Amino acid sequence: MAEEVNLSDRLSGILEEIKDVMEQRRQRIEELRQEISSIERDNDDLEKTISELLNGF
């Protein structure tokens, strides 16, 4: 019986660790999405600037 409790505790701990890892990954994915959006906006601005410069020639 003690072994069952120990296994249950271990399983519970492992599941908690998995939840933590999944939450960390979810947060990192959101950070990367925001970074990608920022880079895309910067690229759009750069393309507009380049186009304006080329039109000036």
CYANA upper distance limits for C-alpha pairs under 8 A (distance plus 0.5 A):
  1 MET  CA      5 VAL  CA      7.06
  2 ALA  CA      6 ASN  CA      6.66
  3 GLU  CA      7 LEU  CA      6.59
  4 GLU  CA      8 SER  CA      6.53
  5 VAL  CA      9 ASP  CA      6.57
  6 ASN  CA     10 ARG  CA      6.62
  7 LEU  CA     11 LEU  CA      6.50
  8 SER  CA     12 SER  CA      6.54
  9 ASP  CA     13 GLY  CA      6.63
 10 ARG  CA     14 ILE  CA      6.62
 11 LEU  CA     15 LEU  CA      6.56
 12 SER  CA     16 GLU  CA      6.70
 13 GLY  CA     17 GLU  CA      6.77
 14 ILE  CA     18 ILE  CA      6.71
 15 LEU  CA     19 LYS  CA      6.70
 16 GLU  CA     20 ASP  CA      6.74
 17 GLU  CA     21 VAL  CA      6.72
 18 ILE  CA     22 MET  CA      6.59
 19 LYS  CA     23 GLU  CA      6.64
 20 ASP  CA     24 GLN  CA      6.67
 21 VAL  CA     25 ARG  CA      6.65
 22 MET  CA     26 ARG  CA      6.58
 23 GLU  CA     27 GLN  CA      6.67
 24 GLN  CA     28 ARG  CA      6.67
 25 ARG  CA     29 ILE  CA      6.53
 26 ARG  CA     30 GLU  CA      6.80
 27 GLN  CA     31 GLU  CA      6.76
 28 ARG  CA     32 LEU  CA      6.65
 29 ILE  CA     33 ARG  CA      6.63
 30 GLU  CA     34 GLN  CA      6.76
 31 GLU  CA     35 GLU  CA      6.69
 32 LEU  CA     36 ILE  CA      6.55
 33 ARG  CA     37 SER  CA      6.69
 34 GLN  CA     38 SER  CA      6.70
 35 GLU  CA     39 ILE  CA      6.69
 36 ILE  CA     40 GLU  CA      6.58
 37 SER  CA     41 ARG  CA      6.72
 38 SER  CA     42 ASP  CA      6.70
 39 ILE  CA     43 ASN  CA      6.58
 40 GLU  CA     44 ASP  CA      6.69
 41 ARG  CA     45 ASP  CA      6.74
 42 ASP  CA     46 LEU  CA      6.60
 43 ASN  CA     47 GLU  CA      6.53
 44 ASP  CA     48 LYS  CA      6.70
 45 ASP  CA     49 THR  CA      6.70
 46 LEU  CA     50 ILE  CA      6.59
 47 GLU  CA     51 SER  CA      6.53
 48 LYS  CA     52 GLU  CA      6.64
 49 THR  CA     53 LEU  CA      6.64
 50 ILE  CA     54 LEU  CA      6.60
 51 SER  CA     55 ASN  CA      6.59
 52 GLU  CA     56 GLY  CA      6.81
 53 LEU  CA     57 PHE  CA      7.47
